[in-house]
């Protein structure tokens, strides 16, 4: 997986959101920008895979399933190609539902 980083400029995000939606602009002016915290940068595929796994599942269960899905990768995290090569049965054993397999 690439080490490319995608930094987020919160001020730019707030400006773009404000330009796109007048009501949201009023809320942003009243409340302010969203809080940011430094997080380890993550590849977009990793973010997408994590979002799919965690969707509509309690945190601890999702964490366990995501750990098993990550273990499917040769280097500790599966590449898109490794996910595509994995059998549906293997993905099901990791804990993914049929719908999540289709989404991934």
Phi, psi and omega per residue, in radians:
X1 nan 2.388 -3.096
X2 -1.113 2.604 3.096
X3 -1.629 0.273 3.141
X4 -1.081 2.352 -3.139
X5 -1.838 2.532 3.128
X6 -2.154 1.433 -3.101
X7 -1.187 2.630 3.135
X8 -1.917 2.210 3.055
X9 -1.685 1.747 -3.053
X10 -1.014 -0.690 -3.133
X11 -1.110 -0.732 3.113
X12 -1.146 -0.702 3.108
X13 -1.071 -0.791 -3.141
X14 -1.113 -0.682 3.118
X15 -1.102 -0.819 -3.135
X16 -1.127 -0.727 3.100
X17 -1.115 -0.713 3.132
X18 -1.121 -0.690 3.105
X19 -1.163 -0.578 -3.059
X20 -1.398 -0.454 -3.016
X21 -2.556 1.995 -3.097
X22 -1.099 -0.726 -3.138
X23 -1.120 -0.747 3.110
X24 -1.126 -0.633 3.109
X25 -1.037 -0.720 3.121
X26 -1.122 -0.726 3.127
X27 -1.117 -0.756 -3.134
X28 -1.099 -0.734 3.109
X29 -1.097 -0.670 -3.090
X30 -1.327 -0.755 -3.017
X31 -1.694 -0.599 -3.122
X32 1.814 -3.108 -3.103
X33 -1.240 2.767 3.076
X34 -1.252 2.564 3.134
X35 -1.226 2.460 3.096
X36 -2.045 2.550 3.036
X37 -2.349 2.570 -3.138
X38 -1.238 2.192 3.080
X39 -2.218 2.693 3.099
X40 -1.079 2.190 3.135
X41 -1.015 2.517 -3.072
X42 -2.287 2.444 3.097
X43 -1.087 2.506 -3.125
X44 -0.944 -0.661 3.120
X45 -1.129 -0.689 3.116
X46 -1.107 -0.726 3.102
X47 -1.095 -0.767 -3.138
X48 -1.117 -0.814 3.141
X49 -1.060 -0.757 3.131
X50 -1.119 -0.751 3.137
X51 -1.068 -0.710 3.135
X52 -1.159 -0.788 -3.117
X53 -1.109 -0.738 -3.062
X54 -1.372 -0.239 -3.061
X55 -1.070 2.190 3.057
X56 1.029 0.552 3.080
X57 -2.298 2.506 3.069
X58 -1.049 2.588 -3.033
X59 -0.892 -0.856 -3.094
X60 -1.151 -0.730 3.126
X61 -1.139 -0.774 3.136
X62 -1.100 -0.698 3.116
X63 -1.061 -0.756 3.136
X64 -1.134 -0.796 3.138
X65 -1.117 -0.782 -3.125
X66 -1.079 -0.636 3.076
X67 -1.072 -0.731 3.105
X68 -1.194 -0.640 3.113
X69 -1.172 -0.739 3.113
X70 -1.061 -0.632 -3.116
X71 -1.169 -0.241 3.106
X72 -1.231 -0.317 -3.124
X73 -1.475 2.515 -3.140
X74 -1.093 -0.547 -3.107
X75 -1.925 0.490 3.096
X76 1.569 -0.080 3.044
X77 -2.714 2.257 -3.062
X78 -1.282 2.448 3.010
X79 -1.382 2.870 3.055
X80 -0.955 -0.664 3.141
X81 -1.146 -0.680 3.111
X82 -1.151 -0.652 3.087
X83 -1.124 -0.773 -3.138
X84 -1.103 -0.608 -3.132
X85 -1.377 -0.382 -3.110
X86 -1.189 2.427 3.112
X87 -1.236 2.728 3.088
X88 -1.072 -0.630 3.126
X89 -1.093 -0.720 3.135
X90 -1.141 -0.723 3.113
X91 -1.167 -0.631 3.092
X92 -1.150 -0.722 3.113
X93 -1.099 -0.527 3.093
X94 -1.248 -0.322 3.080
X95 2.032 0.038 -3.133
X96 -1.388 2.417 3.062
X97 -1.328 2.914 3.098
X98 -1.033 -0.692 3.139
X99 -1.139 -0.691 3.128
X100 -1.238 -0.617 3.051
X101 -1.061 -0.774 3.115
X102 -1.091 -0.691 -3.132
X103 -1.196 -0.706 3.129
X104 -1.167 nan nan
